[in-house]
Structure formats: structure tokens, C-alpha cells
């Protein structure tokens, strides 16, 4: 049921992106906003569902396999979208994207994060699959299982490694690049998922753990918002 749900989200987002591409080419700002929103919604919704499958046996093989598979799927179906505020900062820093367009895309990413969370909570309330039972009663299930300083350093390091890999993979054939990036993300999740969740995406972190941001805003904003953005700026400064 979970796989069908995530597949349905991917198909629906694909249709929405195609419709926007056909109807809104003459309105670039609205087109950019909607495409980025649809794309980020797909990643946030699927990852919310994947977060419930982390305890499915055999652990952690099932969760890691699904992480790799859906990361490849996202890479193949969401070409042209960043779906990560940190990724949007790069063209803004380099002058390839205006401040207005970059701000619009970041706003779209956080709007999608909220919409994905509301949508997934509605789906979970229907209790259509076993993992959905009791999912809404968990409240703030914080992924931070270490000190704030260590969590900050881990998310910073993972962001640097990920952004550096993305830059280095730009010259790789796209059909191989998506697998390399998916493999890297899976490895990072395996290495640090039990400590911080290995998210390194501010919009996705907010979608997954909005209750935790409400309860402990300062610590979670430092670890899951500031650390990934700082990692991105370090890479941009070095290059």
C-alpha cells in the first residue's frame, strides 16, 4: 500500500508538471513556482512515507533499498528542479538566478513541505496500511539522537559532501549521474541516519519534523537549516 501511494504521488506530480509546462510557459514566474512546488511536494510526501518504513524487516536493508530506489526515481522524474533551498542558493550566489526568482523557488519549496505534511497526515488518518496505524500520535519524533553540536557538525559535513559530489558529477552522463547521487545519499543515510536523520535539506527537514521545530525551534533550525546552508556556502566559497 505504501509503495502504491508513493507511486501515485510520483505519477500525479508528473502530470501536474507536464500540464504546467504546456499552459504556463508564457508566465515564467508562476511556472517556476508551481514546478518547484510540485517537485518538492513529491520528495517530501514520499520521504514522509518512507520514514514510516524504517522499521520494516529486514532492517536496515529494506529502508536503504527504498531510499536508493526512490532517490533514483526522483532524479529521473524531477529533472530541472532543485527541491532544496541550499541548491537554490548556488545560482543565486553565482548570478545565474535573480534574487526574486531564487526567493520564489525557496518559498515554493517550503509551501510544498507544508502541503506534503498536511496531505500525508490526512492519508495516515485513513489508516490504509499497517505502518499508518498510530503514525499521527507520535508527535515530535526527533531524529536528533546526539548532542546539538555533534548533530550540527554531522549535517554540515553531509551537506558539504553532498554538494561537492553534485558539483563534481556535473560532467558525468545524466543516466549515470542519478545513480551516483542516489548511492551517495543512501550511504549518508546509512552512516548518519541513526544520529541526525541525514536530511541536509531545510525544506524536507521541516516537512518531516515540523512538530520538533515547534517544540525546539532554535536547536532544530541550527542543525537542519543553518548547517546545510553553511555547508553550501563553504563549497561555493572554495570553488
KELUM-107936 format. One record per residue (C-alpha): residue in three letters; x, y, z. Coordinates in steps of 0.05 Angstrom, whole numbers. Example, Ala and Ser with C-alpha at 12.3 -4.5 7.8 and 13.67 -1.06 7.14 Angstrom:
REM KELUM-107936
ALA|246|-90|156
SER|273|-21|143
***
This chain:
REM KELUM-107936
UNK|0|0|0
UNK|57|48|16
UNK|91|34|-50
UNK|26|45|-88
UNK|16|110|-50
UNK|85|136|-67
UNK|78|114|-139
UNK|12|151|-143
UNK|45|214|-117
UNK|101|208|-170
UNK|51|198|-227
UNK|6|255|-204
UNK|65|303|-197
UNK|89|283|-266
UNK|22|300|-296
UNK|19|367|-259
UNK|89|386|-283
UNK|71|369|-355
UNK|7|409|-350
UNK|44|469|-322
UNK|96|464|-377
UNK|42|465|-430
UNK|-2|520|-402
UNK|45|568|-365
UNK|106|577|-409
UNK|85|650|-421
UNK|85|664|-346
UNK|155|645|-323
UNK|148|665|-250
UNK|85|626|-239
UNK|113|568|-279
UNK|177|565|-238
UNK|138|570|-172
UNK|90|514|-189
UNK|141|466|-219
UNK|187|475|-158
UNK|127|466|-112
UNK|103|402|-147
UNK|173|373|-148
UNK|188|388|-75
UNK|119|361|-56
UNK|137|294|-88
UNK|202|288|-49
UNK|172|309|17
UNK|110|265|11
UNK|150|203|-9
UNK|201|214|45
UNK|147|223|98
UNK|120|155|77
UNK|190|124|75
UNK|203|148|146
UNK|148|101|169
UNK|181|42|135
UNK|247|47|172
UNK|228|-10|219
UNK|205|-58|165
UNK|245|-123|167
UNK|298|-136|147
UNK|328|-74|179
UNK|361|-31|153
UNK|363|-65|84
UNK|291|-50|65
UNK|295|23|84
UNK|361|33|48
UNK|338|-3|-14
UNK|275|40|-17
UNK|316|103|-5
UNK|362|86|-63
UNK|305|67|-109
UNK|262|128|-97
UNK|322|175|-100
UNK|337|148|-170
UNK|263|157|-187
UNK|263|228|-162
UNK|326|243|-202
UNK|296|216|-266
UNK|227|248|-259
UNK|245|316|-229
UNK|299|340|-276
UNK|309|415|-274
UNK|284|424|-202
UNK|328|432|-141
UNK|276|416|-87
UNK|327|441|-36
UNK|336|513|-12
UNK|411|500|-7
UNK|413|481|-81
UNK|375|544|-99
UNK|428|586|-65
UNK|482|566|-116
UNK|455|600|-178
UNK|435|660|-135
UNK|506|666|-109
UNK|535|658|-179
UNK|488|708|-210
UNK|453|656|-254
UNK|387|667|-219
UNK|357|733|-196
UNK|342|745|-123
UNK|269|748|-140
UNK|268|681|-176
UNK|310|648|-123
UNK|266|673|-67
UNK|205|650|-105
UNK|233|579|-112
UNK|252|575|-38
UNK|182|598|-19
UNK|153|544|-65
UNK|196|492|-31
UNK|171|509|39
UNK|99|514|15
UNK|107|445|-15
UNK|137|420|50
UNK|75|443|89
UNK|27|416|37
UNK|62|348|35
UNK|58|343|111
UNK|-16|361|112
UNK|-31|312|55
UNK|8|255|87
UNK|-25|266|155
UNK|-93|261|121
UNK|-72|196|87
UNK|-45|168|152
UNK|-110|186|187
UNK|-146|138|139
UNK|-101|81|165
UNK|-100|46|98
UNK|-35|9|113
UNK|-4|-22|175
UNK|52|30|182
UNK|-1|85|185
UNK|-30|58|250
UNK|-12|106|305
UNK|31|149|260
UNK|-6|212|280
UNK|3|200|355
UNK|78|203|353
UNK|84|278|359
UNK|156|303|356
UNK|196|241|339
UNK|262|279|335
UNK|316|246|292
UNK|370|281|333
UNK|400|225|375
UNK|464|260|395
UNK|485|328|422
UNK|466|391|385
UNK|539|407|369
UNK|552|337|341
UNK|487|339|302
UNK|506|407|274
UNK|574|382|252
UNK|545|319|220
UNK|493|356|180
UNK|546|408|159
UNK|593|353|137
UNK|540|314|100
UNK|517|378|64
UNK|589|393|43
UNK|600|322|18
UNK|533|321|-20
UNK|541|390|-52
UNK|613|374|-71
UNK|591|309|-103
UNK|536|344|-142
UNK|587|395|-169
UNK|636|340|-188
UNK|582|298|-221
UNK|560|353|-269
UNK|607|326|-323
UNK|580|255|-315
UNK|529|227|-364
UNK|460|242|-334
UNK|438|169|-337
UNK|497|150|-292
UNK|497|214|-251
UNK|429|200|-219
UNK|453|132|-195
UNK|517|161|-166
UNK|479|215|-128
UNK|428|163|-104
UNK|483|117|-80
UNK|516|175|-42
UNK|451|195|-8
UNK|439|123|12
UNK|509|118|41
UNK|500|182|80
UNK|433|158|107
UNK|466|93|128
UNK|524|130|161
UNK|485|183|199
UNK|411|167|195
UNK|411|140|266
UNK|444|204|292
UNK|410|262|256
UNK|367|230|202
UNK|418|253|149
UNK|370|302|117
UNK|413|362|95
UNK|352|394|63
UNK|318|450|103
UNK|250|443|68
UNK|249|367|75
UNK|270|372|148
UNK|213|419|163
UNK|163|373|127
UNK|187|312|166
UNK|193|344|235
UNK|150|406|238
UNK|128|388|309
UNK|201|387|332
UNK|213|456|301
UNK|154|480|342
UNK|178|448|407
UNK|253|463|399
UNK|258|514|344
UNK|328|540|360
UNK|364|473|362
UNK|329|444|301
UNK|336|507|260
UNK|411|508|275
UNK|421|435|257
UNK|372|427|199
UNK|370|497|169
UNK|435|534|185
UNK|483|475|180
UNK|463|454|108
UNK|463|526|84
UNK|531|538|116
UNK|557|475|82
UNK|533|502|15
UNK|566|569|25
UNK|632|535|44
UNK|631|497|-22
UNK|613|559|-61
UNK|670|598|-27
UNK|721|543|-41
UNK|701|538|-114
***
